Amino acid sequence: MDLSGLSFQKFVDFALDHTRLRTTLTPHLPSQKFKSIKAKDGNKAVLTALSFQSPKIRLLRSLAIADDNAMRVLDFGVFPEPEYDLPIFCANFFATASRSIVVLDLNPLYDVTVQRDYKEKYFKKLMPLGQKYAELFPWGGKITSESMKFFSPIVIWTTFSTSRDKHDDLYSAFVDYYKAWLELMDEAVEEKDVPQILHNREAQHKYLTWRAEKDPGYPLLKKLVGESLAKDLVRNFLFEGVDTLGTNTFLDYFPEYRCEDGGVNQKRSMIGKSYETRPWDAKGEFTGG
C-alpha cells in the first residue's frame, strides 16, 4: 500500500478534541523540549511530539513518526495522576506499506489476572467492546507471560496487511476505546487515602519502569535520533515519571532478570511462557493458566 495517504494525525486530533470537551489541557512543561525533536541529518523521518496534563491526567503524550513511504508510527499514551487508579490508555501503532502491528488497550494499573476487584471495577462493562474488536482484529501471536501482566482482557494485539479499510477499522477501535477511557476518567473519584495514593503511584512507576526497559521502539528511535536522544525520549517523554515517581529500579521490581554480573538480562521472557492465542474468554476470565 502507498503510505502517502495514510496518517495517524486524525487519531491524535480526535483524542485531543474529545479530551478538551471534558477537561482543561495545559502543556506538560517537563516534556516540552521534545516538541522540536528532529531526525539525524540525512534521515527524512518527521517526528511530532505533543504533551499535556490536566487535573486527573498526569501526562497525555503523543509521538508520531512519518518516514516518506517507508513507515508510519504512533505512540499515544495517557497516564492518570496517582490520586486515581485509572487504567493507562495505550495505543502503539506501526505501519509499513505491507504490514501493520497494533497494540491498543486500557493497560490496567494492577494485574487483572490476580486483582479481580480491579478487573470488575474497570473492565466488566467493557467486555462487549473488547469482544467486538477481538473478532475484527485476531490475536497477533505470542506475548510473554511477563508482558501479559500489563494488559487487560480487552487488549487488541494484532498484525495485518496494511490497507485503507483496516486503517479505518483501527481508527474506529481507537475512537471507541478512547471514548471508553474518557468515560472512566469522568467517573473517577479522587482518592483521599494516602497509603492508597502511594500504592497507585508505585504501581504506575512499576509500569513505567517495565515499559522504559522493554520498549520495542527504542532501536528505531536510536536509528532516527541517535542513542543519547533516544534514551532521553524513552525516559523523559514516552515514559516520563520513571525517574520521578519512585526510586525502585527495574531489577528491584523484576529481580528474575538479574544477570550474574548485576546487569539486566535482555531476554524477552525469563519464565519462558507465552500466549499464542487470546488468554481471556468473552467474560474476561483469564484462561492462560
C-alpha positions in Angstrom: 0.0 0.0 0.0 1.1 3.5 -0.7 1.6 5.2 2.7 1.5 8.7 1.3 -2.2 8.9 2.1 -2.1 7.1 5.4 -1.7 9.2 8.6 -2.4 8.8 12.3 -3.0 12.5 12.7 -6.7 12.2 12.9 -6.3 9.7 15.8 -4.4 12.3 17.8 -6.8 15.1 16.7 -9.8 13.1 17.9 -8.2 12.3 21.3 -7.2 15.9 21.9 -10.5 17.4 20.8 -12.6 15.0 22.9 -10.4 15.3 25.9 -10.8 19.1 25.8 -14.6 18.6 25.8 -14.2 17.1 29.3 -11.3 18.8 30.9 -8.8 21.6 30.5 -5.5 20.5 28.9 -2.4 22.5 29.6 1.2 21.9 28.3 3.2 19.3 30.3 6.2 21.5 31.0 8.8 18.9 31.8 8.5 17.4 28.3 8.0 20.5 26.1 11.6 20.3 25.0 10.7 17.4 22.8 8.3 19.4 20.6 11.2 20.4 18.4 12.8 17.0 18.0 14.3 16.2 14.6 15.8 13.1 13.0 19.5 13.0 12.3 20.9 14.6 9.2 20.3 12.5 6.2 17.1 10.9 7.6 13.8 12.1 6.1 11.6 11.0 9.0 9.4 13.6 10.6 8.8 13.3 14.4 5.9 15.1 16.0 5.7 15.2 19.8 2.9 16.6 21.9 2.4 16.5 25.7 -0.3 17.8 28.0 -1.7 17.5 31.5 -5.0 18.1 33.3 -6.4 17.8 36.9 -6.8 14.0 36.5 -4.2 13.4 33.8 -0.6 13.4 34.9 0.6 13.1 31.3 -1.0 12.8 27.9 1.6 12.4 25.3 1.9 11.5 21.6 4.8 10.7 19.4 4.1 10.3 15.7 6.8 9.4 13.1 6.3 9.6 9.3 9.1 8.5 7.0 8.1 9.1 3.4 6.6 5.8 2.1 8.6 3.6 4.4 6.6 3.7 7.7 4.1 5.4 10.0 4.3 5.2 13.8 2.0 6.4 16.6 2.8 6.0 20.3 0.0 7.6 22.2 -0.5 7.3 26.0 -2.4 8.8 28.8 -1.2 8.4 32.4 -3.5 9.3 35.4 -2.5 11.2 38.4 -1.7 8.9 41.4 -4.9 10.1 43.1 -6.8 7.9 40.6 -6.3 4.2 39.9 -7.5 4.6 36.3 -6.1 2.3 33.6 -3.4 3.8 31.4 -4.6 4.4 27.8 -2.1 2.8 25.4 -2.0 3.0 21.6 1.1 1.7 19.8 0.8 1.5 16.0 3.5 0.7 13.5 2.7 0.5 9.8 4.8 -0.2 6.7 3.5 -0.5 3.1 2.9 -4.2 3.6 2.4 -4.8 7.4 0.9 -3.2 10.4 1.5 -4.1 14.1 -1.0 -2.8 16.7 -1.4 -2.7 20.4 -4.5 -0.9 21.7 -5.5 -1.2 25.3 -6.5 0.3 28.6 -3.5 -1.0 30.4 -4.6 -1.9 34.0 -2.7 -0.3 36.8 -2.9 -3.6 38.7 -2.6 -7.1 37.4 -6.1 -8.2 36.5 -5.2 -11.9 36.4 -4.8 -11.5 40.2 -6.8 -8.5 41.3 -10.4 -9.4 40.5 -11.8 -6.3 42.2 -9.9 -4.0 39.9 -10.9 -6.0 36.8 -14.6 -5.9 37.9 -14.3 -2.1 38.6 -13.0 -1.1 35.2 -13.3 -3.9 32.6 -16.5 -5.9 33.3 -18.7 -3.4 31.5 -16.1 -3.0 28.7 -16.1 -6.7 27.7 -18.7 -6.3 24.9 -16.4 -3.6 23.4 -13.4 -5.9 23.6 -15.3 -8.8 22.0 -16.4 -6.6 19.1 -12.9 -5.8 18.2 -11.4 -9.2 19.1 -13.4 -10.6 16.2 -12.3 -7.8 13.8 -8.6 -8.0 14.9 -7.4 -11.5 15.6 -4.7 -12.2 18.2 -1.3 -11.3 16.8 0.8 -14.1 18.1 3.0 -14.8 21.1 3.0 -12.5 24.1 5.2 -13.3 27.1 3.6 -14.0 30.5 5.7 -11.1 31.9 4.1 -8.7 29.5 0.7 -10.1 30.0 0.5 -8.6 33.5 0.3 -5.2 31.9 -2.5 -5.9 29.5 -6.3 -6.0 30.1 -8.9 -8.5 28.9 -9.9 -6.1 26.1 -6.4 -5.6 24.7 -6.1 -5.5 20.9 -2.8 -7.1 19.9 -2.8 -7.8 16.2 -0.9 -7.7 12.9 -2.5 -7.3 9.5 -1.7 -6.4 5.9 -1.8 -2.7 5.6 -4.8 -1.4 3.8 -7.1 1.6 3.8 -10.1 -0.4 5.1 -8.0 -1.8 8.0 -6.7 1.6 8.8 -10.3 2.9 9.0 -11.2 -0.1 11.3 -8.3 0.8 13.5 -9.5 4.4 13.7 -12.9 3.2 14.8 -11.4 1.0 17.5 -9.2 3.9 18.7 -12.3 6.1 18.9 -14.3 3.6 20.8 -11.5 2.7 23.3 -10.7 6.3 23.9 -14.3 7.3 24.5 -14.5 4.4 27.0 -11.4 5.7 28.8 -12.8 9.2 28.9 -16.0 7.9 30.5 -13.9 6.2 33.2 -12.0 9.4 33.7 -15.2 11.4 34.1 -16.5 8.9 36.7 -13.2 8.7 38.6 -13.3 10.0 42.2 -10.2 11.4 43.8 -8.6 9.1 46.3 -8.0 10.7 49.7 -6.3 7.7 51.4 -2.6 8.5 51.4 -1.4 4.8 51.5 -3.7 4.0 48.5 -2.3 7.0 46.6 1.2 5.8 47.3 0.2 2.4 46.2 -1.2 3.8 42.9 2.0 5.8 42.5 4.2 2.7 42.9 2.0 0.7 40.5 2.4 3.3 37.8 6.1 3.6 38.5 6.4 -0.2 38.1 4.6 0.0 34.8 6.8 2.9 33.5 9.9 1.0 34.6 8.9 -2.1 32.7 7.9 -0.1 29.6 11.1 2.0 29.6 13.3 -1.0 29.8 11.4 -3.2 27.3 10.3 -0.6 24.8 10.3 -2.3 21.4 10.5 1.0 19.7 13.9 2.0 21.2 16.0 0.6 18.3 14.0 2.6 15.8 14.4 5.8 17.8 18.1 5.1 18.2 18.4 4.8 14.5 16.4 8.0 13.8 17.8 10.4 16.5 20.9 8.8 18.0 21.4 6.8 21.2 21.6 9.7 23.7 18.4 11.4 22.5 16.6 8.1 22.1 17.3 7.3 25.7 16.1 10.8 26.7 12.9 10.3 24.7 12.1 7.0 26.3 12.7 8.0 29.9 11.7 11.7 29.9 8.9 11.7 27.3 7.3 8.4 26.4 7.6 7.1 30.0 8.2 10.3 31.9 7.9 9.6 35.6 10.2 6.6 35.6 12.8 8.8 37.3 10.4 10.8 39.5 7.5 8.7 40.7 9.7 6.2 42.5 13.2 5.1 43.3 13.0 1.4 42.6 15.0 0.1 39.7 13.9 -2.4 37.0 15.7 -5.2 39.0 14.0 -4.2 42.2 10.7 -4.8 40.5 11.8 -7.7 38.3 14.7 -9.5 40.1 14.3 -12.6 37.9 16.0 -10.5 35.1 19.2 -10.0 37.1 22.4 -11.4 35.5 25.3 -12.7 37.5 27.2 -9.5 36.8 24.4 -7.5 38.2 23.1 -6.3 34.8 19.7 -6.8 33.2 19.1 -9.9 31.1 17.9 -8.9 27.7 15.7 -11.9 27.2 12.1 -11.1 26.5 11.0 -13.7 29.0 12.6 -15.3 31.9 9.7 -17.6 32.7 9.7 -18.9 29.1 5.9 -18.9 28.8 4.0 -17.1 26.1 0.4 -17.0 24.8 -0.2 -17.7 21.1 -4.0 -17.2 21.4 -6.1 -14.7 23.4 -5.9 -15.9 27.1 -9.2 -14.4 28.1 -12.7 -15.6 27.4 -15.7 -13.5 26.4 -16.5 -12.7 30.1 -12.9 -11.5 30.8 -11.9 -14.6 32.7 -8.2 -15.4 32.3 -7.8 -18.8 30.7 -4.0 -18.8 30.3 -3.3 -20.7 33.4 
